[in-house]
């Protein structure tokens, strides 16, 4: 099982070749300094189709691994088609994609250090989003900056760090899309953190496939985390949803196919 999950962790460093750019005209990019990470980081920005002709303010979704969200040319194994899906819905939302740190991806997206693989700098990565990136986005664009209108979403390690973020920083993130979360790499620590957390109010959408490895670790981890979450707060509140896709594998297809349902369930249009 762990070998399966390490493929996305390390092969995100590669990029496909012989591909044309597929990002829509609603997508732009810029690079900014990330002092918390002692580097700079490329950011991908999706604006709704009516942004330029509107005066309204928009909720914001922050997503990890931006290389794989909008453009087949920069993706490792296919993009999520986030821009096309949102365009088709005439979605009233801004999406901010943060490129992963290449060889530092595991380090930046894990809340705790793993004895074998290292990591544990997710707080610095999230502090970059919270203290540097988000203020810039809120300053330059018409956003609804409160937690109720701020979502964090990702897959694999990005799913892990998104789940951690809504627990650790509830004043910033009010919703999360947690796809195929790599809970295994920080299993004891993230379970303990969940168990000892204050009452969680965030809306959380869980997604995984039942064929993401050679055993049932992914499904078992997700079921256990759901149980912990339902102990923290009453299931009757309907603040979390879990989708397990029959035959679903740990790949972009699973996440691409699941994006729209997650987007709509989290309350967007």
KEPATI-183641 format. One line per 2 residues: number of its first residue (from 1); their letters; for each residue x, y, z of N, C-alpha, C. Coordinates in nm, 4 decimals. Example, Ala and Ser with C-alpha at 12.3 -4.5 7.8 and 13.67 -1.06 7.14 Angstrom:
2
1 = as = 1.3190:-0.5690:0.7800:1.2300:-0.4500:0.7800:1.3200:-0.3300:0.7800  1.2850:-0.2250:0.7080:1.3670:-0.1060:0.7140:1.2900:0.0030:0.7870;
END
This chain:
269
1 = xx = 0.0814:-0.1207:0.0000:0.0000:0.0000:0.0000:0.0849:0.1259:0.0000  0.1860:0.1314:0.0831:0.2673:0.2517:0.0930:0.3412:0.2793:-0.0368;
3 = xx = 0.3842:0.1729:-0.1060:0.4528:0.1938:-0.2330:0.3605:0.2637:-0.3327  0.2334:0.2257:-0.3310:0.1369:0.2881:-0.4202:0.1283:0.4374:-0.3921;
5 = xx = 0.1261:0.4752:-0.2647:0.1116:0.6159:-0.2318:0.2384:0.6945:-0.2580  0.3525:0.6289:-0.2570:0.4762:0.7016:-0.2801:0.4950:0.7388:-0.4260;
7 = xx = 0.4208:0.6768:-0.5157:0.4305:0.7150:-0.6556:0.3885:0.8607:-0.6747  0.2683:0.9014:-0.6306:0.2335:1.0416:-0.6457:0.3246:1.1350:-0.5670;
9 = xx = 0.3766:1.0895:-0.4542:0.4594:1.1759:-0.3719:0.5862:1.2165:-0.4457  0.6522:1.1252:-0.5106:0.7803:1.1569:-0.5707:0.7730:1.1852:-0.7203;
11 = xx = 0.6828:1.1229:-0.7911:0.6790:1.1445:-0.9337:0.6078:1.2723:-0.9729  0.5590:1.3487:-0.8756:0.5093:1.4808:-0.9062:0.6243:1.5696:-0.9546;
13 = xx = 0.7476:1.5262:-0.9341:0.8616:1.6042:-0.9765:0.8731:1.6066:-1.1277  0.8167:1.5081:-1.1957:0.8271:1.4989:-1.3399:0.7132:1.5733:-1.4063;
15 = xx = 0.7320:1.6054:-1.5348:0.6272:1.6684:-1.6120:0.6167:1.5988:-1.7462  0.4955:1.5912:-1.7961:0.4786:1.5280:-1.9241:0.5319:1.6173:-2.0345;
17 = xx = 0.5661:1.5579:-2.1460:0.6160:1.6313:-2.2604:0.5227:1.6082:-2.3777  0.5479:1.6801:-2.4864:0.4694:1.6655:-2.6093:0.3213:1.6906:-2.5855;
19 = xx = 0.2901:1.7820:-2.4953:0.1525:1.8190:-2.4666:0.1331:1.9660:-2.5006  0.0149:2.0028:-2.5426:-0.0188:2.1423:-2.5621:-0.0807:2.1976:-2.4341;
21 = xx = -0.0668:2.3291:-2.4167:-0.1316:2.3925:-2.3024:-0.2826:2.3791:-2.3149  -0.3475:2.3410:-2.2059:-0.4926:2.3223:-2.2084:-0.5642:2.4138:-2.1106;
23 = xx = -0.4921:2.4981:-2.0390:-0.5559:2.5881:-1.9438:-0.6450:2.6871:-2.0176  -0.7616:2.7158:-1.9619:-0.8549:2.8088:-2.0250:-0.8086:2.9521:-2.0054;
25 = xx = -0.8756:3.0438:-2.0748:-0.8391:3.1851:-2.0653:-0.8716:3.2427:-1.9286  -0.9459:3.1686:-1.8480:-0.9793:3.2142:-1.7128:-0.8632:3.1930:-1.6156;
27 = xx = -0.7586:3.1260:-1.6619:-0.6466:3.0893:-1.5746:-0.5246:3.1744:-1.6062  -0.4619:3.2261:-1.5033:-0.3362:3.2996:-1.5161:-0.2398:3.2510:-1.4090;
29 = xx = -0.1148:3.2892:-1.4191:-0.0142:3.2477:-1.3208:0.0708:3.3671:-1.2789  0.1266:3.3575:-1.1617:0.2251:3.4549:-1.1156:0.3147:3.3864:-1.0137;
31 = xx = 0.4292:3.4446:-0.9896:0.5240:3.3902:-0.8929:0.5410:3.4896:-0.7790  0.5445:3.4395:-0.6580:0.5618:3.5278:-0.5433:0.6605:3.4672:-0.4443;
33 = xx = 0.7167:3.5522:-0.3638:0.8079:3.5058:-0.2599:0.7305:3.4314:-0.1515  0.7916:3.3243:-0.1022:0.7333:3.2458:0.0066:0.8341:3.2429:0.1205;
35 = xx = 0.8408:3.3500:0.1999:0.9452:3.3589:0.3031:0.9405:3.2474:0.4055  0.8222:3.1965:0.4350:0.8092:3.0876:0.5320:0.8785:2.9613:0.4818;
37 = xx = 0.8869:2.9469:0.3494:0.9482:2.8291:0.2878:1.0882:2.8592:0.2337  1.1308:2.9847:0.2476:1.2623:3.0299:0.2008:1.2817:3.0016:0.0520;
39 = xx = 1.1796:3.0356:-0.0238:1.1837:3.0147:-0.1682:1.0775:3.1026:-0.2316  1.0586:3.0889:-0.3621:0.9456:3.1514:-0.4296:0.8541:3.0401:-0.4799;
41 = xx = 0.7306:3.0736:-0.5123:0.6357:2.9711:-0.5508:0.5444:3.0230:-0.6622  0.5234:2.9401:-0.7626:0.4327:2.9753:-0.8714:0.2892:2.9472:-0.8293;
43 = xx = 0.2038:3.0449:-0.8566:0.0624:3.0371:-0.8192:-0.0228:3.0418:-0.9463  -0.1235:2.9567:-0.9517:-0.2189:2.9541:-1.0619:-0.3514:3.0108:-1.0111;
45 = xx = -0.4126:3.0973:-1.0912:-0.5332:3.1666:-1.0481:-0.6456:3.1465:-1.1497  -0.7592:3.0966:-1.1033:-0.8790:3.0859:-1.1855:-0.9787:3.1907:-1.1398;
47 = xx = -1.0249:3.2731:-1.2357:-1.1294:3.3707:-1.2085:-1.2563:3.3305:-1.2834  -1.3731:3.3495:-1.2233:-1.4980:3.3131:-1.2913:-1.5172:3.3933:-1.4195;
49 = xx = -1.5953:3.3382:-1.5093:-1.6101:3.3972:-1.6424:-1.6648:3.5401:-1.6388  -1.7448:3.5713:-1.5393:-1.8041:3.7047:-1.5330:-1.7287:3.7995:-1.4406;
51 = xx = -1.6071:3.7617:-1.3999:-1.5359:3.8418:-1.3001:-1.5163:3.9865:-1.3477  -1.4715:4.0059:-1.4708:-1.4380:4.1392:-1.5194:-1.5609:4.2281:-1.5369;
53 = xx = -1.6766:4.1689:-1.5578:-1.7980:4.2483:-1.5791:-1.8849:4.2581:-1.4547  -1.8357:4.2028:-1.3460:-1.9123:4.2000:-1.2220:-1.8468:4.2866:-1.1155;
55 = xx = -1.9227:4.3219:-1.0149:-1.8677:4.3925:-0.8986:-1.8816:4.3082:-0.7725  -1.9309:4.1864:-0.7880:-1.9560:4.1009:-0.6722:-1.8264:4.0450:-0.6141;
57 = xx = -1.8364:3.9937:-0.4933:-1.7241:3.9281:-0.4281:-1.7441:3.7769:-0.4335  -1.6338:3.7016:-0.4308:-1.6394:3.5589:-0.4549:-1.5712:3.4790:-0.3427;
59 = xx = -1.6233:3.3607:-0.3127:-1.5519:3.2685:-0.2233:-1.4261:3.2180:-0.2937  -1.3343:3.1642:-0.2154:-1.2049:3.1208:-0.2692:-1.1749:2.9773:-0.2265;
61 = xx = -1.1262:2.8988:-0.3217:-1.0778:2.7635:-0.2937:-0.9272:2.7617:-0.3135  -0.8531:2.7222:-0.2118:-0.7080:2.7051:-0.2221:-0.6794:2.5575:-0.2462;
63 = xx = -0.6042:2.5286:-0.3523:-0.5768:2.3906:-0.3912:-0.4265:2.3671:-0.4048  -0.3843:2.2482:-0.3706:-0.2428:2.2110:-0.3776:-0.2094:2.1494:-0.5140;
65 = xx = -0.0796:2.1311:-0.5384:-0.0323:2.0641:-0.6606:-0.0918:2.1281:-0.7852  -0.0758:2.2602:-0.7970:-0.1382:2.3357:-0.9063:-0.0958:2.2873:-1.0443;
67 = xx = 0.0217:2.2250:-1.0546:0.0667:2.1738:-1.1837:-0.0346:2.0784:-1.2455  -0.1146:2.0136:-1.1615:-0.2060:1.9092:-1.2090:-0.3508:1.9541:-1.2191;
69 = xx = -0.3803:2.0785:-1.1923:-0.5191:2.1213:-1.1825:-0.5788:2.1692:-1.3137  -0.5014:2.2441:-1.3925:-0.5567:2.3164:-1.5059:-0.4970:2.2818:-1.6421;
71 = xx = -0.3773:2.2282:-1.6447:-0.3039:2.2211:-1.7709:-0.2408:2.0838:-1.7902  -0.2753:2.0176:-1.9004:-0.2189:1.8858:-1.9290:-0.0681:1.8921:-1.9485;
73 = xx = -0.0182:2.0064:-1.9974:0.1251:2.0164:-2.0266:0.2093:2.0122:-1.9000  0.1597:2.0678:-1.7919:0.2371:2.0713:-1.6679:0.2043:1.9558:-1.5745;
75 = xx = 0.0995:1.8806:-1.6065:0.0576:1.7724:-1.5172:0.1480:1.6513:-1.5319  0.1487:1.5677:-1.4288:0.2280:1.4444:-1.4336:0.1545:1.3340:-1.5069;
77 = xx = 0.0295:1.3129:-1.4697:-0.0458:1.2010:-1.5275:-0.1878:1.2431:-1.5611  -0.2011:1.3615:-1.6212:-0.3324:1.4122:-1.6551:-0.3801:1.5164:-1.5568;
79 = xx = -0.4497:1.6174:-1.6081:-0.4971:1.7253:-1.5217:-0.6348:1.6946:-1.4638  -0.6763:1.7782:-1.3696:-0.8085:1.7641:-1.3080:-0.9172:1.8324:-1.3895;
81 = xx = -0.8798:1.9139:-1.4875:-0.9779:1.9910:-1.5663:-1.0627:2.0829:-1.4781  -1.0010:2.1391:-1.3763:-1.0752:2.2244:-1.2838:-1.1371:2.3433:-1.3562;
83 = xx = -1.0600:2.4075:-1.4453:-1.1110:2.5258:-1.5140:-1.2276:2.4919:-1.6064  -1.2146:2.3850:-1.6842:-1.3246:2.3462:-1.7732:-1.4511:2.3089:-1.6951;
85 = xx = -1.4329:2.2394:-1.5851:-1.5483:2.2003:-1.5041:-1.6174:2.3221:-1.4439  -1.5390:2.4166:-1.3950:-1.5981:2.5371:-1.3375:-1.6610:2.6246:-1.4450;
87 = xx = -1.5963:2.6339:-1.5623:-1.6543:2.7094:-1.6726:-1.7906:2.6526:-1.7110  -1.8006:2.5194:-1.7158:-1.9257:2.4553:-1.7574:-2.0385:2.4819:-1.6585;
89 = xx = -2.0008:2.5075:-1.5331:-2.0999:2.5360:-1.4292:-2.1270:2.6857:-1.4141  -2.0509:2.7675:-1.4895:-2.0521:2.9125:-1.4672:-2.0318:2.9406:-1.3190;
91 = xx = -1.9354:2.8701:-1.2619:-1.9124:2.8721:-1.1174:-1.8702:3.0100:-1.0684  -1.9287:3.0508:-0.9578:-1.9004:3.1808:-0.8980:-1.7990:3.1638:-0.7855;
93 = xx = -1.6763:3.1357:-0.8235:-1.5715:3.1069:-0.7264:-1.4355:3.1395:-0.7862  -1.3441:3.1774:-0.7002:-1.2040:3.1956:-0.7379:-1.1267:3.0743:-0.6877;
95 = xx = -1.0386:3.0201:-0.7715:-0.9539:2.9090:-0.7294:-0.8085:2.9529:-0.7339  -0.7382:2.9298:-0.6248:-0.5959:2.9613:-0.6156:-0.5200:2.8301:-0.6016;
97 = xx = -0.4402:2.7961:-0.7015:-0.3609:2.6740:-0.6986:-0.2171:2.7040:-0.6629  -0.1631:2.6306:-0.5677:-0.0239:2.6494:-0.5250:0.0585:2.5342:-0.5798;
99 = xx = 0.1602:2.5649:-0.6602:0.2439:2.4573:-0.7118:0.3146:2.3863:-0.5968  0.3310:2.2552:-0.6115:0.4058:2.1827:-0.5082:0.5542:2.2154:-0.5170;
101 = xx = 0.6258:2.1875:-0.4111:0.7666:2.2237:-0.4013:0.8620:2.1217:-0.4581  0.8144:2.0375:-0.5539:0.9036:1.9403:-0.6148:0.9570:1.8424:-0.5127;
103 = xx = 1.0861:1.8400:-0.4981:1.1471:1.7450:-0.4050:1.1128:1.7757:-0.2599  1.0601:1.8937:-0.2337:1.0195:1.9299:-0.0980:0.8701:1.9059:-0.0734;
105 = xx = 0.8025:1.8450:-0.1686:0.6582:1.8258:-0.1571:0.6211:1.7498:-0.0302  0.6840:1.6366:-0.0074:0.6527:1.5567:0.1110:0.6801:1.6363:0.2378;
107 = xx = 0.7907:1.7089:0.2391:0.8266:1.7876:0.3566:0.7208:1.8939:0.3872  0.6707:1.9594:0.2819:0.5793:2.0717:0.3000:0.4351:2.0292:0.3283;
109 = xx = 0.3960:1.9123:0.2843:0.2563:1.8732:0.2952:0.2281:1.7739:0.4079  0.3282:1.7445:0.4898:0.3065:1.6549:0.6043:0.3133:1.7336:0.7351;
111 = xx = 0.2111:1.7227:0.8199:0.2107:1.7953:0.9467:0.3145:1.7457:1.0461  0.3481:1.6158:1.0368:0.4387:1.5553:1.1338:0.5503:1.4806:1.0616;
113 = xx = 0.6615:1.4668:1.1275:0.7744:1.3959:1.0690:0.7503:1.2455:1.0739  0.7762:1.1797:0.9628:0.7681:1.0347:0.9551:0.9076:0.9776:0.9775;
115 = xx = 0.9170:0.8730:1.0582:1.0469:0.8174:1.0958:1.1275:0.7728:0.9741  1.0615:0.7245:0.8710:1.1314:0.6737:0.7521:1.1460:0.7780:0.6428;
117 = xx = 1.0408:0.8590:0.6211:1.0394:0.9486:0.5053:1.0642:1.0949:0.5395  1.0680:1.1298:0.6673:1.0918:1.2681:0.7056:0.9659:1.3520:0.6959;
119 = xx = 0.9824:1.4791:0.6611:0.8687:1.5690:0.6483:0.8407:1.6459:0.7754  0.7184:1.6968:0.7856:0.6764:1.7634:0.9083:0.6734:1.9145:0.9049;
121 = xx = 0.6772:1.9773:0.7848:0.6797:2.1233:0.7780:0.5500:2.1823:0.7234  0.4394:2.1126:0.7405:0.3122:2.1626:0.6876:0.2718:2.2962:0.7480;
123 = xx = 0.3064:2.3201:0.8733:0.2680:2.4473:0.9335:0.3346:2.5644:0.8617  0.4585:2.5481:0.8195:0.5254:2.6559:0.7451:0.4583:2.6774:0.6099;
125 = xx = 0.4220:2.5679:0.5456:0.3523:2.5773:0.4168:0.2168:2.6463:0.4346  0.1427:2.6078:0.5369:0.0125:2.6684:0.5613:0.0262:2.8137:0.6066;
127 = xx = 0.1323:2.8444:0.6799:0.1565:2.9835:0.7185:0.1857:3.0691:0.5961  0.2513:3.0112:0.4953:0.2700:3.0834:0.3694:0.1341:3.1159:0.3067;
129 = xx = 0.0459:3.0178:0.3024:-0.0861:3.0409:0.2451:-0.1618:3.1459:0.3263  -0.1612:3.1312:0.4581:-0.2426:3.2159:0.5449:-0.1883:3.3580:0.5566;
131 = xx = -0.0562:3.3703:0.5736:0.0029:3.5000:0.6065:0.0615:3.5753:0.4877  0.0860:3.5063:0.3771:0.1455:3.5728:0.2610:0.0549:3.5667:0.1386;
133 = xx = 0.0149:3.4466:0.0998:-0.0645:3.4311:-0.0218:-0.2074:3.4835:-0.0059  -0.2770:3.4400:0.0962:-0.4173:3.4802:0.1128:-0.4328:3.6319:0.1264;
135 = xx = -0.3517:3.7003:0.2057:-0.3649:3.8466:0.2118:-0.3454:3.9134:0.0761  -0.2557:3.8589:-0.0049:-0.2326:3.9152:-0.1387:-0.3538:3.8927:-0.2287;
137 = xx = -0.4109:3.7732:-0.2217:-0.5304:3.7432:-0.3005:-0.6472:3.8311:-0.2558  -0.6660:3.8428:-0.1260:-0.7758:3.9234:-0.0737:-0.7584:4.0720:-0.1061;
139 = xx = -0.6339:4.1160:-0.1198:-0.6055:4.2566:-0.1518:-0.6307:4.2867:-0.2992  -0.5895:4.1955:-0.3862:-0.5929:4.2225:-0.5305:-0.7236:4.1827:-0.5974;
141 = xx = -0.7988:4.0936:-0.5342:-0.9194:4.0425:-0.5983:-1.0393:4.0586:-0.5054  -1.1563:4.0564:-0.5625:-1.2799:4.0742:-0.4858:-1.3184:3.9402:-0.4248;
143 = xx = -1.2796:3.9194:-0.3033:-1.3013:3.7923:-0.2350:-1.3926:3.8093:-0.1139  -1.4491:3.6972:-0.0715:-1.5152:3.6880:0.0582:-1.4132:3.6205:0.1504;
145 = xx = -1.3428:3.6958:0.2325:-1.2241:3.6430:0.3007:-1.2485:3.5600:0.4257  -1.3742:3.5538:0.4734:-1.3970:3.4829:0.5996:-1.3881:3.3316:0.5810;
147 = xx = -1.3775:3.2601:0.6921:-1.3580:3.1148:0.6888:-1.4729:3.0435:0.6201  -1.5945:3.0929:0.6368:-1.7113:3.0301:0.5758:-1.6982:3.0223:0.4248;
149 = xx = -1.6262:3.1161:0.3670:-1.6104:3.1233:0.2225:-1.4699:3.0884:0.1750  -1.3957:3.0184:0.2598:-1.2588:2.9791:0.2240:-1.2429:2.8292:0.2396;
151 = xx = -1.2129:2.7628:0.1288:-1.1987:2.6172:0.1245:-1.0552:2.5807:0.0930  -1.0105:2.4669:0.1451:-0.8800:2.4126:0.1099:-0.9009:2.2697:0.0598;
153 = xx = -0.8319:2.2334:-0.0485:-0.8623:2.1070:-0.1153:-0.7368:2.0481:-0.1780  -0.7264:1.9147:-0.1720:-0.6146:1.8478:-0.2368:-0.6272:1.6976:-0.2279;
155 = xx = -0.5312:1.6288:-0.2886:-0.5333:1.4824:-0.2932:-0.4031:1.4250:-0.2402  -0.4104:1.3026:-0.1904:-0.2938:1.2307:-0.1379:-0.2333:1.3116:-0.0225;
157 = xx = -0.1094:1.3549:-0.0338:-0.0534:1.4411:0.0703:-0.1314:1.5720:0.0798  -0.1835:1.6173:-0.0344:-0.2667:1.7370:-0.0342:-0.3973:1.7158:0.0399;
159 = xx = -0.4482:1.5929:0.0387:-0.5664:1.5606:0.1173:-0.5357:1.5602:0.2662  -0.4214:1.5055:0.3006:-0.3760:1.5043:0.4398:-0.3634:1.6457:0.4942;
161 = xx = -0.2918:1.7324:0.4205:-0.2671:1.8671:0.4712:-0.3946:1.9507:0.4705  -0.4888:1.9214:0.3788:-0.6157:1.9939:0.3789:-0.6983:1.9594:0.5025;
163 = xx = -0.7004:1.8321:0.5387:-0.7728:1.7906:0.6585:-0.7092:1.8532:0.7826  -0.5776:1.8478:0.7894:-0.5067:1.9082:0.9019:-0.5373:2.0575:0.9116;
165 = xx = -0.5445:2.1251:0.7962:-0.5619:2.2702:0.7945:-0.6939:2.3137:0.8565  -0.8038:2.2405:0.8286:-0.9329:2.2840:0.8830:-0.9421:2.2589:1.0329;
167 = xx = -0.8589:2.1679:1.0842:-0.8547:2.1458:1.2292:-0.7631:2.2479:1.2955  -0.6473:2.2693:1.2350:-0.5444:2.3558:1.2932:-0.5786:2.5037:1.2803;
169 = xx = -0.6428:2.5415:1.1699:-0.6690:2.6828:1.1433:-0.8173:2.7055:1.1099  -0.9075:2.6783:1.2044:-1.0510:2.6920:1.1771:-1.0944:2.8357:1.1530;
171 = xx = -1.0142:2.9304:1.1992:-1.0485:3.0709:1.1771:-1.0204:3.1143:1.0335  -0.9489:3.0296:0.9580:-0.9126:3.0623:0.8199:-0.9903:2.9772:0.7204;
173 = xx = -0.9950:2.8456:0.7449:-1.0559:2.7523:0.6502:-1.1840:2.6933:0.7093  -1.2937:2.7146:0.6401:-1.4216:2.6638:0.6883:-1.4706:2.5403:0.6162;
175 = xx = -1.4012:2.5017:0.5070:-1.4408:2.3848:0.4287:-1.3151:2.3165:0.3757  -1.3284:2.1857:0.3479:-1.2149:2.1127:0.2930:-1.2622:2.0027:0.1993;
177 = xx = -1.1886:1.9859:0.0900:-1.2041:1.8708:0.0022:-1.0856:1.7795:0.0251  -1.1112:1.6629:0.0809:-1.0045:1.5720:0.1250:-1.0095:1.4464:0.0378;
179 = xx = -0.9261:1.4424:-0.0660:-0.9266:1.3330:-0.1623:-0.8101:1.2382:-0.1347  -0.8406:1.1110:-0.1224:-0.7382:1.0060:-0.1042:-0.6290:1.0483:-0.0065;
181 = xx = -0.6666:1.0915:0.1132:-0.5678:1.1471:0.2059:-0.4646:1.0441:0.2504  -0.3393:1.0836:0.2480:-0.2290:0.9951:0.2876:-0.2143:0.9954:0.4392;
183 = xx = -0.3206:0.9566:0.5083:-0.3166:0.9538:0.6548:-0.2079:0.8604:0.7056  -0.1760:0.7565:0.6285:-0.0814:0.6546:0.6736:0.0537:0.7116:0.7138;
185 = xx = 0.0967:0.8178:0.6470:0.2324:0.8673:0.6716:0.2434:0.9371:0.8072  0.1300:0.9853:0.8601:0.1248:1.0482:0.9924:0.0118:0.9877:1.0758;
187 = xx = -0.0149:0.8598:1.0564:-0.1381:0.7990:1.1086:-0.1613:0.8258:1.2575  -0.0666:0.7890:1.3418:-0.0879:0.8047:1.4857:-0.1033:0.9515:1.5235;
189 = xx = -0.0161:1.0366:1.4696:-0.0184:1.1780:1.5067:-0.1466:1.2474:1.4618  -0.1900:1.2218:1.3387:-0.3097:1.2901:1.2900:-0.4339:1.2367:1.3592;
191 = xx = -0.4346:1.1068:1.3918:-0.5475:1.0517:1.4676:-0.5535:1.1112:1.6083  -0.4376:1.1217:1.6725:-0.4333:1.1809:1.8066:-0.4751:1.3272:1.8031;
193 = xx = -0.4302:1.3984:1.7000:-0.4645:1.5403:1.6887:-0.6146:1.5571:1.6698  -0.6716:1.4713:1.5877:-0.8167:1.4744:1.5668:-0.8904:1.4438:1.6968;
195 = xx = -0.8453:1.3411:1.7681:-0.9107:1.2993:1.8927:-0.9105:1.4101:1.9965  -0.8025:1.4863:2.0037:-0.7866:1.5882:2.1067:-0.8299:1.7274:2.0630;
197 = xx = -0.8882:1.7389:1.9446:-0.9269:1.8698:1.8926:-1.0536:1.9218:1.9575  -1.0660:2.0532:1.9562:-1.1906:2.1166:1.9983:-1.2982:2.0862:1.8952;
199 = xx = -1.4200:2.1239:1.9257:-1.5316:2.0974:1.8361:-1.5035:2.1556:1.6968  -1.5154:2.0710:1.5950:-1.4850:2.1106:1.4578:-1.6140:2.1496:1.3866;
201 = xx = -1.6134:2.2664:1.3219:-1.7325:2.3176:1.2562:-1.7230:2.3135:1.1039  -1.6089:2.2762:1.0510:-1.5866:2.2810:0.9067:-1.6673:2.1760:0.8316;
203 = xx = -1.7059:2.2081:0.7082:-1.7645:2.1108:0.6172:-1.6504:2.0353:0.5498  -1.6575:1.9027:0.5478:-1.5480:1.8219:0.4949:-1.6031:1.7152:0.4017;
205 = xx = -1.5495:1.7123:0.2802:-1.5889:1.6120:0.1808:-1.4735:1.5150:0.1622  -1.4957:1.3882:0.1975:-1.3947:1.2833:0.1821:-1.4206:1.2039:0.0543;
207 = xx = -1.3139:1.1726:-0.0165:-1.3236:1.0883:-0.1357:-1.2057:0.9937:-0.1402  -1.2310:0.8676:-0.1707:-1.1225:0.7743:-0.1997:-1.1766:0.6625:-0.2864;
209 = xx = -1.0878:0.5803:-0.3414:-1.1276:0.4627:-0.4160:-1.1039:0.3388:-0.3319  -1.1737:0.2298:-0.3652:-1.1544:0.1076:-0.2882:-1.0433:0.0206:-0.3470;
211 = xx = -0.9731:0.0736:-0.4483:-0.8630:-0.0013:-0.5104:-0.7369:0.0843:-0.5157  -0.7110:0.1575:-0.4083:-0.5963:0.2489:-0.4067:-0.4667:0.1813:-0.3626;
213 = xx = -0.4707:0.0525:-0.3356:-0.3500:-0.0187:-0.2967:-0.3764:-0.1669:-0.2902  -0.2819:-0.2379:-0.2325:-0.2928:-0.3831:-0.2248:-0.3745:-0.4306:-0.1058;
215 = xx = -0.4133:-0.3394:-0.0197:-0.4953:-0.3767:0.0953:-0.5983:-0.2676:0.1184  -0.6599:-0.2677:0.2343:-0.7686:-0.1739:0.2611:-0.7263:-0.0570:0.3488;
217 = xx = -0.5969:-0.0248:0.3518:-0.5508:0.0822:0.4405:-0.6212:0.2148:0.4141  -0.6347:0.2533:0.2859:-0.6975:0.3818:0.2547:-0.8408:0.3871:0.3065;
219 = xx = -0.9197:0.2873:0.2742:-1.0592:0.2840:0.3184:-1.0677:0.2759:0.4706  -0.9839:0.1913:0.5305:-0.9856:0.1770:0.6758:-0.9468:0.3073:0.7453;
221 = xx = -0.8423:0.3741:0.6927:-0.8004:0.5019:0.7519:-0.9102:0.6066:0.7404  -0.9766:0.6090:0.6259:-1.0814:0.7077:0.6055:-1.2024:0.6788:0.6946;
223 = xx = -1.2383:0.5530:0.7049:-1.3496:0.5153:0.7925:-1.3200:0.5498:0.9378  -1.1950:0.5249:0.9788:-1.1574:0.5548:1.1168:-1.1597:0.7049:1.1427;
225 = xx = -1.1102:0.7829:1.0458:-1.1107:0.9282:1.0647:-1.2531:0.9816:1.0677  -1.3399:0.9246:0.9862:-1.4804:0.9645:0.9888:-1.5413:0.9342:1.1261;
227 = xx = -1.5064:0.8193:1.1819:-1.5563:0.7830:1.3146:-1.5094:0.8825:1.4200  -1.3824:0.9209:1.4128:-1.3295:1.0192:1.5074:-1.3997:1.1533:1.4912;
229 = xx = -1.4239:1.1903:1.3669:-1.4909:1.3171:1.3398:-1.6345:1.3152:1.3912  -1.7018:1.2006:1.3748:-1.8394:1.1894:1.4220:-1.8477:1.1784:1.5734;
231 = xx = -1.7362:1.1474:1.6373:-1.7290:1.1512:1.7831:-1.7104:1.2950:1.8300  -1.6361:1.3712:1.7500:-1.6105:1.5115:1.7820:-1.7364:1.5956:1.7708;
233 = xx = -1.8217:1.5632:1.6745:-1.9440:1.6378:1.6512:-2.0532:1.5422:1.6035  -2.1758:1.5800:1.6212:-2.2858:1.4905:1.5867:-2.2976:1.4732:1.4357;
235 = xx = -2.3098:1.3493:1.3936:-2.3288:1.3200:1.2521:-2.4555:1.3861:1.1989  -2.5492:1.4103:1.2881:-2.6772:1.4693:1.2491:-2.6615:1.6087:1.1894;
237 = xx = -2.5461:1.6718:1.2098:-2.5215:1.8041:1.1540:-2.4960:1.7991:1.0034  -2.4628:1.6795:0.9531:-2.4372:1.6590:0.8093:-2.3279:1.7529:0.7577;
239 = xx = -2.2223:1.7663:0.8358:-2.1111:1.8537:0.7970:-1.9990:1.7781:0.7263  -2.0084:1.6470:0.7208:-1.9088:1.5704:0.6459:-1.9780:1.4661:0.5589;
241 = xx = -1.9136:1.4392:0.4463:-1.9636:1.3381:0.3549:-1.8464:1.2527:0.3093  -1.8696:1.1231:0.2989:-1.7655:1.0288:0.2560:-1.8123:0.9548:0.1317;
243 = xx = -1.7302:0.9565:0.0285:-1.7592:0.8837:-0.0950:-1.6446:0.7870:-0.1218  -1.6760:0.6585:-0.1302:-1.5769:0.5566:-0.1649:-1.6146:0.5014:-0.3020;
245 = xx = -1.5291:0.5216:-0.3989:-1.5584:0.4861:-0.5378:-1.5162:0.3414:-0.5645  -1.6092:0.2605:-0.6056:-1.5795:0.1211:-0.6374:-1.4856:0.1156:-0.7574;
247 = xx = -1.3732:0.0466:-0.7409:-1.2746:0.0350:-0.8473:-1.1864:0.1571:-0.8644  -1.2026:0.2571:-0.7766:-1.1248:0.3805:-0.7883:-0.9806:0.3625:-0.7472;
249 = xx = -0.8880:0.4162:-0.8268:-0.7450:0.4069:-0.8002:-0.6891:0.5421:-0.7551  -0.5680:0.5394:-0.7049:-0.5018:0.6584:-0.6523:-0.4414:0.7368:-0.7688;
251 = xx = -0.5255:0.8119:-0.8388:-0.4752:0.8826:-0.9572:-0.5629:1.0031:-0.9901  -0.5154:1.0797:-1.0884:-0.5859:1.2019:-1.1274:-0.7273:1.1746:-1.1786;
253 = xx = -0.7489:1.0624:-1.2421:-0.8828:1.0321:-1.2931:-0.9850:1.0288:-1.1799  -0.9495:0.9629:-1.0707:-1.0395:0.9557:-0.9561:-1.0721:1.0954:-0.9050;
255 = xx = -0.9687:1.1775:-0.8919:-0.9859:1.3111:-0.8358:-1.0561:1.4040:-0.9346  -1.0236:1.3922:-1.0618:-1.0909:1.4710:-1.1655:-1.2403:1.4380:-1.1694;
257 = xx = -1.2708:1.3087:-1.1681:-1.4110:1.2664:-1.1756:-1.4892:1.3058:-1.0510  -1.4200:1.3172:-0.9375:-1.4892:1.3482:-0.8125:-1.4979:1.4955:-0.7798;
259 = xx = -1.4294:1.5796:-0.8587:-1.4197:1.7215:-0.8229:-1.5547:1.7918:-0.8230  -1.6334:1.7745:-0.9279:-1.7588:1.8495:-0.9392:-1.8555:1.8174:-0.8255;
261 = xx = -1.8698:1.6884:-0.7929:-1.9602:1.6508:-0.6838:-1.9144:1.7117:-0.5514  -1.7841:1.7100:-0.5288:-1.7310:1.7699:-0.4058:-1.7585:1.9201:-0.4040;
263 = xx = -1.7331:1.9847:-0.5158:-1.7545:2.1291:-0.5290:-1.8996:2.1657:-0.4976  -1.9918:2.0926:-0.5543:-2.1339:2.1224:-0.5341:-2.1776:2.0903:-0.3915;
265 = xx = -2.1300:1.9778:-0.3350:-2.1698:1.9419:-0.1993:-2.1180:2.0434:-0.0983  -2.0013:2.0990:-0.1236:-1.9449:2.1982:-0.0316:-2.0198:2.3310:-0.0354;
267 = xx = -2.1162:2.3402:-0.1253:-2.2052:2.4556:-0.1216:-2.1837:2.5593:-0.2283  -2.1079:2.5234:-0.3326:-2.0809:2.6187:-0.4394:-2.1759:2.5973:-0.5562;
269 = x = -2.1852:2.6978:-0.6421:-2.2682:2.6897:-0.7610:-2.1881:2.7341:-0.8826;
END
